[in-house]
Amino acid sequence: MIQSVTSARFKIDNAHKLLVAKAHGAYSCLEKVFKSKPNDLISIIEASGLRGKGGGGAATGNKWRLIPTPSSKPVYLVVNADESEPGTFKDREILEKDPHLLIEGIIASSFAIGAHESYIYIRGEYRFFHDRMQEAINEAYAAGYLGKDILGSGFDLELTLHRGAGAYICGEKSALIESLEGKRGHPRLKPHTPEPEFFFGGPTIVNNVETIASTPHIFREGAEGYRKFGTECSPGTLLFAMSGHINKPGVYELAFGEKMIDVIEKVGGGIKGGKKLKAVIPGGASTAVMTYEQVQKATLDYEALRALGSSLGTGGMIIMDEDTCMVEALHNLLEFYHHESCGQCTPCREGTGWVDALMADLLAGIGSLKDIDTLLDVSKTMNGKTICVFAPAVSGVIDAFIKNFRSEFEAYATKERSVS
């Protein structure tokens, strides 16, 4: 069940060091990459079916094709390491245990899209992982894997590691670029037609850490080597992070398509204390909560979870047992979203504060049944009326909690549940 595309060197002692990583295959794809045409490399990524592993699940090859060829302006690759989604802690495994895998992927991906400057935007709180990554970058420069004329290929690449300031919204790619340019991290308006992002006016690809770290395997083993894992529409693997009321929390690399209930029971060791499973948030806090009945039907791929009204997101599964109060759980999430809204759009700025206050009233025993309807009404107002997907994601979270566990909300509203 457990696979090893990006996690192959995780259990090797000191694999974050260049000599150890290189002895176990690091940078082995580059000779093949540098002998290939960039267009052919993008075709390999397209054929592999690699999808973005930061939450969106968009086709990576299609995204890379948005870069104009040739480009009259400098092209950039930006790696999103702003891992701030609650329940998600997989990218830091790569940053800590195999940073040279990410650097190798950055070199190969930059060559494919014609970028000579690349940036890693890392979450501000990730100081340890920042330092570990910087050490690896320094080693790569010293060994000739970064800088001028890499391995005598004639290809130049400069790589910069940049710390954010701890804003959740900077995980959104356009807000990330605004921050990287030295401005406030506000999302940008989206164009009506597909196009890349733009960093200081230059066409830019923004990909998640795990997405870029998956490319060395694909370039080394070919598209079919990646497609031997997963499903037809969701090929390959993902680092799934499991947390909450589970016996063996952690990060596990699994092929797409595994049964969710089997992963929870066999890989995660089942629910702590022998209790029953009640609910799962399947892909980080911004994905719709699922009931036990839905979990039994679910497989861990994009299409199956979408059909069940949720999404795979980042693969960060938050497991909740039978004693979890879903009203408290939703309030906990809404407090977070209220705090992290960037405030640029009125429906989000005011809406997150409103729903946070409504939930606080319910938990304090001063709410009413009308407040539940108001929650849903505010949720509707927040959905689809803002620049980025922050508010629509919050809307989906609210709707799923109330739809799947409405009786618990009504118990608080009618004072049938005691308030501590």
BELQUI-V421377 format. One record per helix or strand. SS is the DSSP state (hx for helix, st for strand). FROM is the first residue (numbers start at 1). LEN is the number of residues. Records with the same first field share a line. If there is no record, write none. Layout:
# BELQUI-V421377
SS->FROM-LEN, FROM-LEN
This chain:
# BELQUI-V421377
st->2-1, 51-1, 59-1, 76-6, 117-6, 147-1, 157-7, 197-3, 202-7, 230-1, 235-1, 237-8, 246-1, 250-6, 259-1, 271-1, 277-5, 289-3, 299-1, 316-6
hx->18-6, 30-5, 38-11, 60-5, 91-7, 99-15, 127-16, 150-3, 168-4, 173-8, 209-5, 215-13, 260-8, 272-3, 292-6, 302-6, 326-15, 346-19, 369-14, 390-24
